[in-house]
Amino acid sequence: MTLGAQDLMVAPPRLDVLSTVVPHPDRADDDFRDLASMAATAFSAPIGLVTLVGDRIQWFVAAEGTKETQAPADISFCVHTLTVPDGEIFSVMDATADARFSGHPHVAGGPKLRFYAGAPILVHGQPIGTVCVFDVVARDGVSPDQTAQLLRLSRIAARLFEMKDVTRRHQAAEAAVAREEQRHAAALEAAQVGRWLWDIRRGTVQGNKTLACMFGLPQASEISAAALLNAIDPADRPAMLRQLKAAARGTEDYDGTFRIPSKNRFLLGRGRVYERDASGKPTHLLGVTFDVTEQQTSARRTKLLLRELNHRVKNTLAMLQSLARQTLRRTSDPEQFMTAFAGRLQAISESHGLLSDHEWGSIRLSALLQKQLLPHVRDYEGQIEIHKDEIELGPDQALGLGLVLHELATNATKYGSLSVPTGKVVITARRIEEEGVGLLNLTWTEIGGPQVETPDKRGFGSILIERSLDKVLGSAVSVTYLPSGLTALIRLPL
C-alpha cells in the first residue's frame, strides 16, 4: 500500500462525503446489482462489485459472483483505485507478481485472485468507492473499450448515489414538514382552534373537526362555504362578508367576530389570502377561528355593570345629599352631625361593598344582616337571634333595607335592648305570597332592654326608617313602641 492511498483512505473530506451521502454503507442495495453484473460481463470476469470504502472497512453494496459483503479496507485493491486521477482506472494484471498484493489472503489462498480492474466513484469531487472486477486468471492488459465501459459504470454509480441522497433528503424534509403539520394540527385541536382553507372558486372549505363543531355542522374534511355562512347569525353576515372581500382584495387581513345561533357561541375568525392565480385574483383564503364566547360575555357583562354602577352612583349621591340635609336639619351640634352622618355613610358603604362583591346582582339577607348588625354588638350569636327563610335581595332592596337595619341597630344601641348586656334582638324573616307577588315579611323585636316609652316627637332616625324603602314600590315600615321593647315590621316586595 502506498502512502498516498493510506492517507486518502482516512482523509476527513472523503469520509465526510461518504457518511453524508450514504448514511448506511453496510446495507446492500439491489439498485446497483445491474451495474456489478454489467462490469463483470464487460470484462468476462467471474466477479463484479460496487463498493464503498471506509477508513477500516470496505462494503460491497452490490456483488456478482461472490457472497461476501465486506472486506478489510487496509489490504483491499480498491483503496489504490481511490488515488487514480479522474478518467483513469487502476488495474493489476497478475497479483502474484505484484509485491503489494502477493501476500493478500485471497491471492495466496482461495479463491486465488489474479486480475483486478477498478474505477473510482466520485461524488462531490471525493472518491467514496469503486466499480471493480476480479478474475482468477492473470491477464495481459485492459482494452480501451473495457476501460471506457468501467468508467461509464462508475459515473452511473456516482449519479445514482447522488440521486438517492437527494431523494432521501427530500423524504426527510417532507417527513419533517409532515411531523410539523401534525404537531400544529394537534396543538390547534388541543387549544380548540378551528383551522380552514377556503377554495374561493369551488366554494368549499377544508377544515379540522373543531371548525365543524364550532359551526354546529356534521364532521367532514370538506364543507360547503354556503353552509358555514348560513350557520352565522344573519345580523353578522354583512359585516363578515365585507371583511372577507377586503381581505380578498389584499388591502387587509380578515378579522371578524360573529355569533352562531345554533350553538349560542361567539367566534372570532382571522385569515388572509393564501394563493392567487396568474392574473392576481385570490383563489384560496387561509385562516383560523377561535371561540371567544367568554370574552364577549365578559365584555357585555362589564358594560352592564358599568351602566348599573353609574346608575347606582347617581342614586347614592342623591341619597347622600338628602341624608346630609336631613341630618343637619335635625342636629345642631357639629359633632353629633358627624357621628350620625358617618354612621349612615358606613351603612350605605357596607351595602355597597356586598353588592360590589356580587357584581351588583342579588345578595342574601343573612349576609346583609350580619354586615349591618355586627358593628353594634359585642356577642353577635348571643345578642342577635334570627329566624329566617333563604331570601335574595336586589340592589335597591339591599341599600334601603341596609339603611333601615342600621338605624334600628343604632337606636337599639343608644336606647333599646342592645344598650344593656342582657338585651337582644329577635329577627324573623319569612317569604310570603300575596296575590302572586313574593314579599319579605321581616319583624324586628327588641327584648330584655330598658322599658320603652313612645317619644313625644319623631326624630330623623324614625323618619329615615320609614322612608329608606321609598324607592321600592309596595314596601312599608311600621314601628311600634311597646313597653317591653321597640318592634318594627318591614314588608318588602321581592
ZIMO-V96564 format. One record per pair of residues at least 24 apart in sequence whose C-alpha atoms are under 6 Angstrom apart, sorted by sequence separation. I is the first residue (numbers start at 1). J is the second residue. D is the distance in whole Angstrom. If there is no record, write none. Layout:
# ZIMO-V96564
I&J&D / I&J&D
This chain:
# ZIMO-V96564
92&116&5 / 112&136&6 / 114&138&5 / 267&291&5 / 423&447&6 / 91&116&5 / 247&272&6 / 267&292&5 / 423&448&4 / 91&117&4 / 233&259&5 / 266&292&5 / 365&391&6 / 422&448&6 / 423&449&5 / 36&63&6 / 37&64&6 / 90&117&6 / 232&259&6 / 233&260&6 / 266&293&5 / 364&391&6 / 454&481&5 / 36&64&6 / 90&118&5 / 232&260&5 / 233&261&6 / 265&293&5 / 364&392&5 / 33&62&5 / 89&118&6 / 363&392&5 / 417&446&6 / 32&62&6 / 89&119&5 / 362&392&6 / 363&393&5 / 417&447&6 / 362&393&5 / 417&448&6 / 452&483&5 / 29&61&6 / 119&151&6 / 362&394&5 / 417&449&4 / 451&483&5 / 26&59&6 / 28&61&5 / 121&154&5 / 416&449&6 / 451&484&6 / 452&485&6 / 248&282&6 / 372&406&6 / 123&158&6 / 122&158&6 / 121&158&5 / 82&120&6 / 447&485&6 / 81&120&6 / 446&485&5 / 384&424&6 / 386&426&6 / 388&428&6 / 446&486&6 / 383&424&4 / 384&425&5 / 385&426&5 / 386&427&5 / 387&428&5 / 388&429&4 / 389&430&5 / 386&428&6 / 388&430&6 / 445&487&5 / 444&487&5 / 94&138&5 / 444&488&5 / 10&55&5 / 82&127&6 / 93&138&6 / 443&488&6 / 9&55&6 / 93&139&5 / 443&489&5 / 442&489&6 / 351&399&6 / 442&490&5 / 441&490&6 / 441&491&5 / 440&491&6 / 440&492&5 / 439&492&6 / 439&493&4 / 439&494&5 / 347&403&6 / 438&494&5 / 404&465&5 / 400&468&5 / 400&469&5 / 5&80&6 / 53&128&6 / 52&128&6 / 53&129&5 / 52&129&4 / 5&83&6 / 51&129&5 / 51&130&5 / 50&130&6 / 50&131&5 / 49&131&6 / 49&132&5 / 200&283&5 / 48&132&6 / 200&284&6 / 48&133&4 / 199&284&5 / 47&133&5 / 198&284&5 / 47&134&5 / 198&285&5 / 197&285&6 / 46&135&6 / 197&286&5 / 45&135&5 / 196&286&6 / 196&287&6 / 195&287&6 / 40&133&6 / 195&288&4 / 194&288&5 / 194&289&5 / 193&289&6 / 193&290&5 / 18&128&6 / 14&126&5 / 21&165&5
